[in-house]
Amino acid sequence: MNKKLTVNMLTKIAILAALAVVLRRYFTITIPVNKKIGIGDAPIMISGIIYGPILGGITGALADIVGMLLSPDGVFHPGFTFTAFLTGFLPGVISYYVFRRDYDKKLIWIIVISAIVVFLGVKLFLDSVWLQQYSKNPYWIYVLRRIPKQIIDTIINVLVLSILIPRIKNYA
């Protein structure tokens, strides 16, 4: 990342983290077996795509910790904070290093690949590891149960990011 960290940038990252907390905790649809579908990860991914991997990762970790302090949703596990960090970090790596931040021509590819890596990679497999540690159920049960939810989350977030990023990238 070639930009210097400014107060303006920190303010925007804090706003995106706060938005992620609100969207994750209060604007989700709960389906049976305690699965939540929503767009709470979209602000974290936006932060990674626009500001780079480090600031995107910090946004995700900050949103997870603050969200857990304000409205606990189970027992705190640092693994979920690591997953939230990767939710912002990996789109930043894809945007800044794989596509060289070429928004105009390749934005849809950045969004689609980021969503697939985050939702069908990290959240599906890594979150299943953390859940397995709580209950001692077999790992693959969690993976198989979470596949439909992650596919729906991927599609919803690709649509939301495709609408939001072109409109806000000029203000970043």
LUMGUVO-942628 format. One line per 10 residues: number of its first residue (from 1); for each residue x, y, z of C-alpha. Coordinates in steps of 0.2 Angstrom, whole numbers, always signed. Layout:
// residues N
NUM) X,Y,Z  ...
//
This chain:
// residues 172
1) +0,+0,+0  +8,+16,-6  -4,+28,+3  +0,+36,+20  -12,+32,+34  -22,+48,+37  -35,+53,+50  -48,+53,+36  -43,+35,+31  -44,+29,+49
11) -61,+38,+51  -68,+29,+36  -61,+12,+42  -69,+15,+59  -86,+19,+50  -84,+3,+40  -80,-7,+55  -95,+0,+65  -107,-3,+50  -101,-21,+49
21) -105,-23,+68  -122,-16,+65  -126,-26,+50  -119,-42,+57  -129,-41,+74  -145,-33,+69  -148,-35,+50  -147,-53,+47  -160,-67,+43  -159,-82,+54
31) -163,-98,+47  -165,-115,+56  -150,-123,+65  -144,-105,+70  -137,-100,+53  -137,-81,+49  -138,-74,+32  -133,-56,+29  -122,-43,+22  -112,-40,+38
41) -96,-44,+29  -98,-32,+15  -91,-17,+24  -75,-27,+29  -72,-33,+11  -75,-15,+5  -61,-10,+17  -49,-23,+10  -53,-20,-8  -51,-1,-7
51) -38,+2,+7  -28,-14,+5  -25,-30,+15  -18,-24,+31  -31,-10,+34  -45,-22,+28  -39,-36,+40  -38,-23,+55  -56,-18,+50  -62,-36,+51
61) -54,-40,+68  -60,-23,+75  -77,-26,+70  -77,-44,+77  -70,-38,+94  -81,-23,+96  -96,-33,+90  -93,-47,+103  -90,-34,+117  -107,-25,+113
71) -118,-40,+109  -110,-57,+113  -116,-70,+101  -109,-85,+110  -92,-88,+118  -78,-78,+112  -65,-88,+102  -50,-79,+94  -52,-91,+79  -67,-81,+73
81) -57,-65,+75  -44,-72,+64  -57,-77,+51  -64,-59,+52  -46,-53,+49  -45,-64,+34  -62,-57,+28  -54,-40,+25  -36,-46,+22  -39,-58,+7
91) -49,-46,-3  -36,-33,-1  -22,-45,-7  -33,-50,-22  -36,-32,-26  -19,-24,-23  -7,-38,-28  -17,-50,-40  -26,-37,-50  -15,-22,-46
101) -29,-12,-41  -36,-10,-58  -54,-6,-53  -61,+1,-69  -59,-15,-80  -58,-29,-67  -69,-24,-53  -82,-38,-55  -68,-51,-56  -60,-44,-40
111) -77,-45,-31  -82,-62,-37  -65,-70,-33  -64,-61,-16  -82,-67,-12  -78,-85,-17  -61,-85,-7  -69,-78,+8  -86,-87,+9  -83,-103,+1
121) -65,-104,+7  -61,-96,+23  -78,-95,+31  -84,-112,+26  -68,-122,+31  -60,-112,+44  -76,-107,+54  -80,-126,+54  -64,-129,+63  -68,-116,+76
131) -86,-124,+78  -79,-141,+79  -68,-136,+93  -83,-131,+104  -94,-147,+102  -82,-160,+97  -93,-166,+82  -85,-172,+66  -78,-157,+56  -86,-163,+40
141) -103,-162,+48  -101,-143,+50  -94,-141,+32  -108,-150,+24  -121,-141,+34  -114,-124,+30  -112,-126,+11  -130,-119,+6  -128,-104,+18  -111,-100,+11
151) -117,-101,-7  -132,-89,-3  -120,-77,+7  -108,-77,-8  -122,-73,-20  -129,-59,-9  -112,-51,-5  -107,-51,-24  -123,-42,-28  -121,-29,-14
161) -102,-26,-17  -105,-24,-36  -118,-11,-32  -108,-2,-18  -90,-2,-23  -92,+8,-40  -102,+21,-30  -90,+24,-16  -73,+21,-23  -72,+39,-28
171) -74,+45,-10  -61,+33,-3
//
